[in-house]
């Protein structure tokens, strides 16, 4: 078990964003957090990266309590907004981020070429990020998160603004990473993307309303798609 | 080295953004030139010493509109003038005024003292009309212009202003664009971020300080009695406080516009208390603000060097204060980053 979230709640003032979340994520799986925007997905993953603290409860990664600087090196995080320096070229951005993780010289060069290959941006390496399209920026952000070969990848809406063909190839990349034994946590509000995850956590109004493989969720609710399953769980919530 | 990576990145960004670089380097020169061309003098209540003045004579003098101190030795009068306790003194030889000595570093004060002495001594020699007294200056000379006295303050002020705005907005953009979070989701320590910024911006700050000081002194011909190196040192130290204060306050702004709103609150008041307006003419209930502003110390030190020609002994106290401001702001910067990451 690589991630363990125990009784985590989060409040901003009086507003409760997360309520009593309990979740365990296994080594080597692709775990999807599915829910509408504003459900609390981003708040939850930001806690896992150490950018936010729970109001109650604890998050443990690799068996240690977050936040911890030692653990940060094992995590690759891609935020919802593209955190890139638009005045710089893609290469200069990646050189900078790689150096933060202690990558230098030939090793750094090699990794930059590898990740740019993975996100299919190799021919745009020396282009300024200002001249990148939205989808290209998204892919460059992903490349930046992969640079230091983290054990655990936490990706907040990684495929927003990326066309279906490219989305396929990026998911193929995710499966490659999984095959190498990496663990991925992906947030999404796109239902068909949820089908591609090994397991799913459904989040609504700060509550984790169901956890299971896409098939389990569908079977339990007698639905034919994840979308129907989500609605079925959400409906139960409303009746309470 | 992570700090090195940060420094290299900042340099690269700067070189790409030619306009910001130009604003930092050229705008201060432009404004200094304009002020150089427009500045004019003003009024002030002088502090005058009377040396060896007989009581009978003092009674005859018109002592209104000045703060008078009486001395019985030249030495104590000169000591007070050097310490800027008085602006100048009138030396008597028997019942007659003999000569005038002025502290001399502020031309508007010199003017006020001279004017007052003329008025006050009129009654002594009504028949002979205008009296010619010789005038000595502790600092400066009668050729010193208004700009020579204000110059050092302006030099410091514009260095401060532009570094504050540019560093503040850069750090703000790092916050709003999400790149600060990206940095904080890497093993980069919080202090490394702050020091990286100080060093990365420090390079351009140094360039700016050198350019402004060189331009003001050698092109505009600002009065320069002391050493160029000291001017550079003080300007650089002041810019450091501007840099660290700018990045600190960016934590309390949500966008560029809010950063600009700090100008009337943080920048403009410093201008008033930097000695540009004589501190004695500011109400007591406001004048305490002076000593808590960095520009106050920098202006004093710059004037000591450029107008009075003093050296290290006179400026090191002010320099320590500036270093202290920077150190405090750096620590507060690191603490402010805790908002984004607790460890």
Interface residues (C-beta under 8 A of the other chain):
Chain A: X49 X50 X51 X53 X67 X68 X69 X72 X73 X75 X77 X79 X81 X82 X83 X84 X85 X87 X88 X92 X95 X96 X97 X99 X100 X101 X102 X128 X144
Chain B: X1 X2 X4 X5 X6 X8 X9 X12 X13 X16 X17 X177 X178 X179 X181 X182 X183 X184 X185 X186 X187 X188 X189 X340 X341 X342 X343
